[in-house]
Each structure stands twice: as C-alpha cells, then as structure tokens.
Amino acid sequence: MGHFLVVGILVIVMAVLTYVGLDAAGLMPVQASAQAVSIDWLWNWQLVAISFLFSLIVVPLIYSLVVFRRKKGETGDGAHIEGNTPLEIGWTIVPLFIVLAFAYMGAYSLGQTRRVDPTAMVVQVKARQFAWTFEYPELGIVSNELHIPVNKQVVLKMESADVIHSFWVPEFRVKQDVVPGRVTEYRITPTLIGDYKVRCAELCGSSHAYMESPVIVDSQSDYDAWISAQAKIAAEAAKTPEGQGKLLTVRNGCIGCHSLDGSKMTGPTWFNLYGSEVPLADGRTVIADDAFITESILQPKAKEVKGFAPTTMPAYPLTDEEIANIIAYLKTLK
C-alpha cells in the first residue's frame, strides 16, 4: 500500500508541474474573439487531462524501473500476477465517463462558437490561388483587406474559385474550409482591436504558404471612417479606365500572384511591365504590349514567361472593355 501512496502523490505532483509548464509555454496566441473564450476553455481542460494521463503513465513506469529493478545477486523470476479484475473494470468505466464528459464539453463549446446573431454584418469572401478578396455587398466595396468592427458579429459567406482553401485567423481560433461550388459560413465576434492575418490552412498549391491577407479589427469610428474612405476611392476609381482596371484586379485576386513593386511572387511582377521586354520559357523575347497582355489573360499558357512555367494561372473570361481597363491600369505601374 505504501508504494501506491507514494506513486499517487508523485503522479499528482508531476501532473501539476506538467500543466503549469504547458500553460506557461503560451501555446495559444492572444485571444481576440468571443468564440475563442469557449474554445480556450475546452483547450484548458484538455491540457489538464493530457498532464494527468502523461503523469499516470510516466511516473509508475520510472518508479517501477527504480524501485523494482533487479538487485545485485537476484537470479529468480518476479512474482507471477494473473490480473486484477477490479482494476480492469475501473480503467474501463472511468475513462468512459471522462470521454462522455469531454463530448458534452465539446458540444457546448461548438454551440457557443456557432451561436447566431441575427444582426450580424455580412461580408462575402472569395478565395482563389493565391489570394483572398473581401466584398461588402451592401456598400459596393471590394478590398484585399478584411476590416471588421470590434464587438460586432460578422458572418463571412465564403466561396472558392478553384480548389479547397481554409480560412484561419489563429487569434480568432475558428477555422473553416472554403469549398468550390459551395458557400460556407464563418461567424466571428472580434473582441480585441488590432491587426491580424488570415492564413490558408489547406494545402492549395505552390504558393499556399504566401496566401495571407490583413485582417484589421477597428473601433466602430475607425471602421466607419475606413468604409467612407473606401467608398470615395471606389467612386473616384470608377470614373477612369485605369481606376476600373485596378478594381477588377482586386476583385479577381490578381495581386495574390503578381506584385506591384517588383518583388518576386508566383507570377511576373506588374511593376514596369507594360512596354518591357519579356523573356519566354521557349527562349523567345516579346514586348509586353496590349496584344501580349490580352493573350496572357485569355490564354495564360500560350506564351509562358521564363521562370514561371508551367503557369498555374487560370483563363479569365473578361470582356474587351475590362481587359482594356486592366491594361490602362498596368500602364500606371511605373
């Protein structure tokens, strides 16, 4: 009985130390949404269970190796033990109730996470290789940044233009797949003003690791100011061909693959592109004029640029006017 008492005390001590160590390690990022509260609560109880089970296995194992090791001069066999029926019943029944308890806690946490606010603001999200686009349908605003007001539930109605993506802001905790041919919903109530990033958490292609976009949680006044500024920008942009072209590139997620400042991305940079000499994968060189850019939009594989072949860009069925507007915008990127 003395051994059981010692092992029991050591298990408790080890479990407490393990839990304190894991908790102090800061395994989770900052908590920035109402949904994160119930998720972190469940995670904390899982840490408790992990710490106890780890100690329940490791402590008796090490104690047995030290205390019951074969002593010098001992040559006989150890005691023969057939089994212990009460112990076997105990380690079957007790874990069953623990699993049921965690199932209930998980269901409760899921219910809190998916709680619906009928006044939630709606933002439409388009995912494509390799960019996120955010549209505010009631305001006519399209952006590659997601701005949302603090302490107000937002429902993101998400669609994919190509493959499966997954919308994940670690500080919000919640993660949701974005599936082609379906509209999936993501509900979040941000509680902490700050700048975050949405990451794609589903391997979606060669530039999956770079599929990130800013997520900004604003105060209500800052959010209203941003909305007002974006509305004015959109109104002004709509007056000129290059402005309309810029809006088209944002709406179609073009900057997920093409940089505007000369930096290298999945596709060729647009900075100083128009009128420049473009080396092709087949050894030829062409001028980036209207004809080349039009062909590259409608038939991306017709002339593949050196260093970017084979191209992963899909064909975009744009009208002649839309293509002309995009070309007008490219001419401004000098």
Backbone torsions as a table, in degrees:
resi	resn	phi	psi	omega
1	MET	NA	-31.6	179.6
2	GLY	-61.2	-38.4	179.3
3	HIS	-64.1	-42.0	179.7
4	PHE	-62.2	-40.0	-179.8
5	LEU	-64.9	-45.6	-179.9
6	VAL	-63.3	-46.3	-179.6
7	VAL	-62.9	-40.8	179.2
8	GLY	-60.3	-44.3	178.8
9	ILE	-64.6	-42.4	-179.8
10	LEU	-65.0	-37.7	177.9
11	VAL	-61.7	-45.6	-179.7
12	ILE	-63.0	-44.9	180.0
13	VAL	-62.2	-46.0	179.8
14	MET	-64.1	-39.7	-180.0
15	ALA	-63.4	-42.9	179.5
16	VAL	-64.0	-45.6	-179.3
17	LEU	-64.3	-39.6	179.1
18	THR	-64.5	-44.5	179.6
19	TYR	-63.3	-45.5	179.9
20	VAL	-60.7	-41.0	179.2
21	GLY	-65.0	-44.4	178.9
22	LEU	-65.8	-39.8	-179.7
23	ASP	-66.8	-38.7	-179.6
24	ALA	-72.2	-20.2	-178.2
25	ALA	-69.7	-15.8	178.7
26	GLY	63.7	53.8	-175.6
27	LEU	-69.6	-22.9	-178.8
28	MET	-105.8	144.9	175.3
29	PRO	-72.2	179.2	-177.6
30	VAL	-58.3	145.5	-179.4
31	GLN	-85.9	115.9	-171.3
32	ALA	-127.9	16.7	178.0
33	SER	-148.1	159.2	177.2
34	ALA	-65.4	-34.5	179.8
35	GLN	-66.4	-27.4	-179.0
36	ALA	-67.2	-23.3	-176.8
37	VAL	-63.4	-52.2	-178.9
38	SER	-69.9	-32.6	178.4
39	ILE	-67.7	-42.8	178.7
40	ASP	-68.2	-33.1	175.9
41	TRP	-61.8	-45.4	178.0
42	LEU	-65.9	-41.1	178.8
43	TRP	-61.0	-39.0	179.8
44	ASN	-63.4	-42.7	177.5
45	TRP	-66.9	-32.4	175.6
46	GLN	-67.2	-36.1	174.9
47	LEU	-62.8	-39.8	177.2
48	VAL	-60.7	-47.3	-179.8
49	ALA	-64.5	-42.2	179.6
50	ILE	-62.3	-44.6	-178.9
51	SER	-62.5	-43.0	-179.4
52	PHE	-67.5	-46.6	-178.5
53	LEU	-65.3	-38.8	175.7
54	PHE	-59.0	-46.5	-179.3
55	SER	-68.1	-36.7	-179.5
56	LEU	-64.8	-25.7	178.5
57	ILE	-90.7	-47.9	-171.9
58	VAL	-73.1	-43.3	-176.0
59	VAL	-62.7	-52.2	177.6
60	PRO	-60.4	-34.8	179.8
61	LEU	-63.1	-51.4	-178.7
62	ILE	-67.5	-39.8	179.1
63	TYR	-60.5	-42.6	179.9
64	SER	-66.4	-40.0	-179.9
65	LEU	-64.5	-33.4	-178.2
66	VAL	-84.9	-49.5	-172.0
67	VAL	-80.8	-38.7	-174.3
68	PHE	-104.8	21.0	177.3
69	ARG	-67.8	157.3	178.0
70	ARG	-66.1	123.2	179.8
71	LYS	-80.4	159.4	179.5
72	LYS	-60.9	128.6	179.3
73	GLY	95.2	-13.3	178.9
74	GLU	-79.3	132.0	-178.7
75	THR	-127.7	-9.1	-176.7
76	GLY	-80.5	171.8	176.8
77	ASP	-80.4	158.7	175.9
78	GLY	-75.1	172.0	-179.5
79	ALA	-64.1	139.4	-179.6
80	HIS	-89.5	120.8	-177.6
81	ILE	-119.8	122.0	-179.2
82	GLU	-75.9	-38.0	-176.5
83	GLY	157.3	179.3	-179.1
84	ASN	-143.4	98.1	-174.3
85	THR	-59.3	-48.4	179.0
86	PRO	-58.0	-38.8	179.7
87	LEU	-65.4	-41.8	-179.2
88	GLU	-65.7	-38.9	176.6
89	ILE	-65.3	-41.2	-179.6
90	GLY	-62.6	-46.1	-177.3
91	TRP	-78.9	0.7	170.5
92	THR	-96.0	-45.1	-176.0
93	ILE	-72.9	-48.3	-176.0
94	VAL	-59.9	-49.7	177.8
95	PRO	-60.9	-30.9	178.4
96	LEU	-62.0	-44.7	179.0
97	PHE	-68.4	-34.0	177.5
98	ILE	-65.4	-42.3	178.6
99	VAL	-63.3	-42.2	178.2
100	LEU	-63.0	-39.5	178.9
101	ALA	-63.2	-43.9	179.4
102	PHE	-68.4	-32.0	176.2
103	ALA	-63.1	-42.7	177.7
104	TYR	-64.7	-44.6	179.9
105	MET	-62.9	-38.9	177.8
106	GLY	-65.2	-40.7	178.2
107	ALA	-64.8	-40.5	178.2
108	TYR	-62.5	-45.4	-179.8
109	SER	-62.9	-40.9	178.7
110	LEU	-63.8	-40.2	178.5
111	GLY	-62.7	-40.9	178.0
112	GLN	-65.8	-38.1	-178.4
113	THR	-66.9	-35.6	-174.8
114	ARG	-99.4	12.4	-179.4
115	ARG	-60.6	130.6	-173.2
116	VAL	-95.3	131.7	171.0
117	ASP	-105.1	113.9	-176.9
118	PRO	-62.8	-15.8	179.9
119	THR	-97.8	12.9	-175.7
120	ALA	-60.7	142.8	176.5
121	MET	-78.3	142.1	-176.9
122	VAL	-106.6	131.9	172.9
123	VAL	-129.1	131.1	177.4
124	GLN	-91.8	132.7	-176.4
125	VAL	-119.5	131.2	175.8
126	LYS	-115.9	125.0	177.2
127	ALA	-109.1	137.0	175.2
128	ARG	-153.5	161.0	176.7
129	GLN	-66.8	112.8	-0.7
130	PHE	-134.1	73.0	-174.5
131	ALA	-154.5	157.1	173.5
132	TRP	-112.2	138.7	175.7
133	THR	-126.2	135.5	-176.3
134	PHE	-119.9	126.6	-178.0
135	GLU	-122.1	132.3	177.4
136	TYR	-102.2	92.7	-168.0
137	PRO	-60.7	-33.6	-177.8
138	GLU	-76.7	-14.2	-175.3
139	LEU	-114.3	-9.3	-179.5
140	GLY	69.3	29.3	-177.4
141	ILE	-109.7	135.3	174.6
142	VAL	-124.1	134.1	-176.2
143	SER	-146.7	157.6	171.5
144	ASN	-97.5	10.4	172.2
145	GLU	-120.7	141.3	176.3
146	LEU	-99.2	114.2	175.3
147	HIS	-107.9	128.3	179.0
148	ILE	-138.5	145.8	-179.4
149	PRO	-79.6	148.7	-178.9
150	VAL	-71.5	148.1	175.1
151	ASN	60.9	28.6	174.9
152	LYS	-134.5	128.4	-178.9
153	GLN	-67.8	137.9	178.5
154	VAL	-123.3	133.4	174.3
155	VAL	-109.8	121.0	178.2
156	LEU	-95.2	121.6	176.1
157	LYS	-98.5	108.8	-165.4
158	MET	-111.9	138.7	177.2
159	GLU	-134.1	152.3	176.0
160	SER	-113.0	139.2	179.5
161	ALA	-90.4	-9.1	-175.7
162	ASP	-144.0	-78.8	-175.1
163	VAL	-116.0	-178.4	178.3
164	ILE	-74.6	128.5	172.6
165	HIS	-119.3	175.7	178.0
166	SER	-145.2	123.9	-176.4
167	PHE	-86.0	119.8	-175.4
168	TRP	-145.6	117.8	169.3
169	VAL	-112.3	106.6	-173.8
170	PRO	-52.2	-38.1	-177.9
171	GLU	-68.5	-21.5	177.1
172	PHE	-88.7	-17.5	178.5
173	ARG	77.4	-41.5	-172.8
174	VAL	-73.0	142.4	178.7
175	LYS	-131.4	140.9	-177.7
176	GLN	-143.8	129.2	177.0
177	ASP	-69.4	147.2	175.3
178	VAL	-116.3	113.3	-167.3
179	VAL	-112.7	134.1	177.5
180	PRO	-58.2	138.1	177.2
181	GLY	81.9	2.3	179.8
182	ARG	-134.4	156.6	171.6
183	VAL	-109.5	114.4	178.5
184	THR	-105.3	147.7	-176.8
185	GLU	-108.5	144.8	179.2
186	TYR	-133.9	114.6	-178.6
187	ARG	-105.4	132.4	-179.2
188	ILE	-147.5	142.5	174.8
189	THR	-121.3	95.4	-177.6
190	PRO	-66.4	141.3	-177.7
191	THR	-123.7	-3.0	-176.4
192	LEU	-134.1	116.7	178.7
193	ILE	-64.2	135.1	179.5
194	GLY	164.5	178.7	179.4
195	ASP	-105.1	130.0	-179.2
196	TYR	-131.2	-175.4	177.4
197	LYS	-136.6	137.9	169.0
198	VAL	-91.3	132.9	178.9
199	ARG	-118.5	147.1	172.4
200	CYS	-81.8	123.6	-176.6
201	ALA	-104.7	17.5	178.0
202	GLU	-129.6	121.3	-177.9
203	LEU	-54.7	116.1	-170.6
204	CYS	-124.6	6.0	178.7
205	GLY	145.7	-169.7	-170.9
206	SER	-66.0	-27.2	-179.7
207	SER	-112.4	27.7	179.4
208	HIS	-52.7	-42.1	-175.6
209	ALA	-64.4	-21.1	-176.4
210	TYR	-101.7	8.0	-179.0
211	MET	-83.3	79.3	-178.9
212	GLU	-128.9	150.2	174.5
213	SER	-144.3	149.7	178.8
214	PRO	-67.4	141.0	171.3
215	VAL	-123.3	116.7	-175.4
216	ILE	-114.8	120.4	174.4
217	VAL	-94.8	115.7	-175.8
218	ASP	-106.1	159.4	163.8
219	SER	-67.7	161.8	-177.5
220	GLN	-59.6	-39.3	-179.3
221	SER	-67.5	-41.8	178.2
222	ASP	-66.6	-37.9	178.2
223	TYR	-63.6	-45.2	179.2
224	ASP	-61.6	-38.2	179.4
225	ALA	-67.0	-40.3	178.6
226	TRP	-64.5	-44.5	179.2
227	ILE	-60.0	-43.9	179.7
228	SER	-62.1	-43.2	-179.6
229	ALA	-65.9	-41.9	180.0
230	GLN	-65.9	-36.5	178.5
231	ALA	-64.0	-40.6	178.4
232	LYS	-67.2	-41.4	178.4
233	ILE	-61.5	-44.9	-179.7
234	ALA	-63.5	-39.7	179.7
235	ALA	-65.6	-41.9	178.8
236	GLU	-68.3	-41.4	-178.1
237	ALA	-63.5	-34.7	-177.7
238	ALA	-67.0	-12.8	-177.0
239	LYS	-83.0	-18.0	-176.2
240	THR	-124.5	152.1	178.5
241	PRO	-60.2	-42.4	-179.2
242	GLU	-67.1	-33.7	176.4
243	GLY	-66.1	-43.3	176.9
244	GLN	-64.0	-36.6	177.8
245	GLY	-64.3	-40.9	177.7
246	LYS	-61.9	-43.7	178.4
247	LEU	-61.3	-37.7	178.8
248	LEU	-64.5	-40.5	-179.2
249	THR	-68.1	-33.8	176.3
250	VAL	-69.2	-46.6	-177.7
251	ARG	-60.9	-35.2	-178.0
252	ASN	-93.5	4.2	175.1
253	GLY	69.2	26.8	-175.4
254	CYS	-62.1	-34.7	-175.5
255	ILE	-73.9	0.0	172.0
256	GLY	-71.9	-19.9	-179.1
257	CYS	-123.6	-21.3	-177.0
258	HIS	-117.7	122.9	179.2
259	SER	-82.7	160.5	179.6
260	LEU	-107.5	-0.2	-174.5
261	ASP	-124.6	10.8	179.2
262	GLY	94.0	-8.1	179.5
263	SER	-71.1	153.2	-174.8
264	LYS	-83.1	130.6	175.9
265	MET	-134.8	-164.3	-178.3
266	THR	-62.0	-36.0	178.1
267	GLY	-113.9	169.3	179.8
268	PRO	-60.0	146.5	178.1
269	THR	-69.4	151.9	177.1
270	TRP	-93.1	-8.7	-177.9
271	PHE	-68.8	123.6	-178.3
272	ASN	58.5	25.9	-178.4
273	LEU	-75.0	-48.3	-172.2
274	TYR	-63.1	128.5	178.9
275	GLY	84.7	-4.2	-178.7
276	SER	-86.7	165.5	174.6
277	GLU	-84.6	129.8	-176.8
278	VAL	-115.9	116.7	177.1
279	PRO	-75.9	134.3	-179.3
280	LEU	-99.3	162.9	-178.4
281	ALA	-65.1	-26.8	-178.5
282	ASP	-86.7	5.6	176.6
283	GLY	99.2	-14.5	179.1
284	ARG	-78.3	167.8	174.4
285	THR	-129.9	134.8	179.6
286	VAL	-127.5	164.0	176.2
287	ILE	-94.3	134.0	179.4
288	ALA	-79.1	76.1	178.9
289	ASP	-103.3	-170.7	-177.8
290	ASP	-58.4	-43.2	-176.4
291	ALA	-64.7	-44.2	-179.0
292	PHE	-64.8	-43.5	-178.6
293	ILE	-67.1	-41.1	177.5
294	THR	-60.7	-45.8	178.8
295	GLU	-63.4	-38.7	-178.7
296	SER	-66.0	-30.2	178.5
297	ILE	-77.5	-44.9	-175.2
298	LEU	-82.6	-33.1	-179.3
299	GLN	-136.9	77.7	-172.9
300	PRO	-58.8	-25.9	-177.2
301	LYS	-90.9	-1.9	-177.5
302	ALA	-64.6	-45.6	177.4
303	LYS	-134.1	100.1	-176.6
304	GLU	-87.4	132.1	-176.3
305	VAL	-75.0	141.0	179.3
306	LYS	-59.8	133.1	-179.3
307	GLY	90.6	-8.3	-179.4
308	PHE	-128.5	21.1	178.6
309	ALA	-105.4	144.6	-5.0
310	PRO	-74.6	139.9	-177.0
311	THR	-71.3	145.8	177.2
312	THR	-107.7	4.2	-177.9
313	MET	-71.9	130.8	175.9
314	PRO	-79.0	162.5	175.5
315	ALA	-75.8	138.3	179.2
316	TYR	-109.7	114.4	-178.6
317	PRO	-79.5	72.1	-178.8
318	LEU	-93.9	156.8	177.2
319	THR	-77.2	166.7	178.8
320	ASP	-59.9	-40.0	-179.6
321	GLU	-65.5	-41.9	179.6
322	GLU	-64.2	-41.8	178.5
323	ILE	-64.6	-40.9	178.7
324	ALA	-62.3	-38.0	178.6
325	ASN	-66.7	-40.4	177.8
326	ILE	-64.0	-42.1	178.0
327	ILE	-62.6	-40.4	176.6
328	ALA	-60.1	-38.6	178.0
329	TYR	-68.5	-41.4	179.7
330	LEU	-61.5	-33.1	179.6
331	LYS	-64.3	-22.3	-179.2
332	THR	-84.5	-11.5	-174.9
333	LEU	-87.1	76.8	-178.5
334	LYS	-117.8	NA	NA
